[in-house]
Amino acid sequence: MFEWMAWTTPVAVFFSCILLMLLGMTVWEIKSPTLMRKGFLPLETTRGDRLFIGLLAAAYVNLTFVGVSGKLVEWFALQSEPSIWISFGVSMALLVMIMRKG
């Protein structure tokens, strides 16, 4: 069923984190309905809006890293491609920043 995708450990962890975030946000919204607020994003957002924007940003960070990692080997004369865990950490940090300050 899932043969079409390369299910490596980082990919499984990434999607597991997204699933846990969605479940956590659902419970949080039921317990404490959200209010609109304005942060550094140029519009008023709810928690769900910030989560969606953060997930999009996380996906773009990961896709950019995958696309650039081959070039990083050439530019910095690395022995091998950098670990995908780097982009995972950066994307989760970006997501947290958007959720808290966005």
Secondary structure as UniProt FT lines:
FT   TURN            3..4
FT   HELIX           9..31
FT   HELIX           47..76
FT   HELIX           84..101
//
